[in-house]
Amino acid sequence: MPCKALSELTLGIIGLGNIGKAVAKRACAFGMKVLGNDIKQIDNNFLQKYQIDFVDKETIYKKADFVTLHCTLNETSYYLITKKELTLMGRETFLINTARGALINTKDLEDAIRGKIIAGVGLDVFENEPLEADSIFRKYKNCIVSPHNANNSSYFWNKVHDNTIKNLVEGLSVKYYE
């Protein structure tokens, strides 16, 4: 299979919050075409600066070479990806989920991997954790799995703890001085 440069590929981002925006900036730095979607309207200045086409999810599923999920888990996003969406993606699309496991219907994704419905998957989160030792995602070469521990450094631990204290203090309406 011939290789492609990132500048020849399209990234579809579902969830353009802080993390989705950070991913978009990095993809643009490599010259990727970026399609974005969010349930909230995104600032046009950001979209224009990074040349992001704000489109519906179906367009992302059909046109992106990589679909990456960066949304919260709620009633609108539970099983956001099912057999229907996987089929729209097609055999050359890679799906990446670093957000929440239940954004994807695991059984449908397993079937899509077995049936070669999509090209592959990168998972940092799982619907059922920990991931079973005999999981299909551990066996197939087109599946990349990693532990959901990007914040496992002292820098991010301190950041999380500081933010927790800040939220607690604000929630209690206490004046807090740094």
SVG drawing of the C-alpha trace seen along z (x, -y; Angstrom):
<svg xmlns="http://www.w3.org/2000/svg" viewBox="-30 -37 36 51">
<polyline fill="none" stroke="black" stroke-width="0.4" points="0.0,0.0 1.5,-3.4 2.1,-5.9 0.6,-9.4 1.8,-12.6 -0.4,-14.1 -0.9,-17.0 -2.8,-14.7 -5.2,-13.5 -8.3,-14.8 -8.9,-14.8 -12.4,-14.9 -12.7,-16.1 -15.9,-15.6 -15.8,-17.8 -14.0,-21.1 -13.5,-22.0 -10.0,-22.7 -8.6,-19.3 -10.3,-19.1 -9.0,-22.6 -5.5,-21.6 -5.6,-18.6 -6.9,-20.8 -3.9,-23.2 -1.5,-20.4 -3.2,-18.8 -3.1,-22.2 0.6,-22.5 1.1,-19.4 -1.1,-20.7 -4.0,-18.4 -7.5,-19.3 -9.6,-19.6 -13.3,-19.0 -14.8,-19.9 -18.1,-19.3 -19.5,-20.3 -22.9,-20.6 -21.9,-24.2 -21.2,-26.9 -17.4,-27.5 -15.9,-30.9 -15.5,-31.8 -12.2,-33.4 -10.8,-30.1 -12.3,-28.2 -10.9,-30.6 -7.5,-30.9 -7.0,-27.1 -9.0,-26.7 -11.4,-24.3 -14.6,-23.4 -17.4,-23.2 -19.6,-20.4 -22.2,-17.8 -21.0,-14.5 -22.2,-12.6 -19.8,-14.6 -17.0,-13.8 -17.8,-10.1 -17.9,-10.1 -14.9,-12.3 -12.3,-12.0 -9.3,-9.6 -9.1,-9.9 -12.1,-10.5 -11.1,-11.5 -13.5,-11.9 -13.0,-14.7 -16.5,-15.1 -18.0,-14.6 -20.2,-11.6 -23.8,-12.7 -27.3,-11.8 -26.4,-13.2 -23.1,-11.4 -23.7,-8.0 -23.0,-5.5 -22.3,-8.3 -20.5,-5.7 -22.5,-2.6 -22.6,-0.2 -24.3,-3.0 -21.5,-5.5 -18.7,-2.9 -20.2,-1.9 -20.3,-5.5 -16.6,-5.8 -15.5,-3.0 -12.5,-0.8 -9.9,-3.5 -10.8,-5.4 -9.2,-5.1 -11.2,-5.9 -9.5,-7.4 -11.1,-7.7 -9.3,-9.4 -12.4,-10.9 -14.9,-8.4 -15.3,-4.7 -19.1,-4.7 -19.0,-7.1 -18.5,-4.0 -20.7,-0.8 -18.0,1.8 -19.8,4.7 -20.3,2.7 -16.6,1.7 -15.5,5.2 -17.6,6.3 -16.3,3.5 -12.7,4.5 -13.4,8.2 -15.2,7.4 -12.7,4.9 -15.4,2.2 -12.9,-0.5 -9.1,-0.6 -8.3,-0.5 -8.8,-2.0 -6.8,-3.8 -8.3,-3.6 -7.2,-5.2 -10.5,-4.6 -12.9,-1.6 -16.6,-1.1 -15.6,1.5 -12.4,0.9 -10.0,2.4 -9.8,3.9 -10.2,7.7 -7.0,9.6 -8.6,11.5 -10.1,8.4 -10.1,8.2 -8.5,4.8 -5.3,6.5 -5.1,9.1 -5.5,7.2 -2.6,5.3 -4.8,2.4 -5.8,1.7 -3.7,-0.5 -4.6,-0.5 -3.1,-2.6 -3.9,-3.4 -5.8,-6.6 -3.0,-8.2 -1.8,-11.2 -2.0,-13.2 0.3,-10.9 3.1,-13.4 3.8,-15.6 3.0,-18.7 -0.5,-17.4 -1.1,-16.0 -0.4,-19.5 -2.6,-21.1 -5.5,-18.7 -5.1,-19.2 -4.8,-23.0 -7.9,-23.1 -9.8,-20.9 -9.0,-23.2 -9.9,-26.2 -13.3,-24.7 -13.9,-23.7 -13.1,-27.2 -15.2,-28.9 -18.1,-26.5 -18.0,-27.3 -17.8,-31.1 -14.6,-31.5 -12.1,-34.2 -8.9,-32.4 -5.6,-34.1 -2.8,-32.5"/>
</svg>
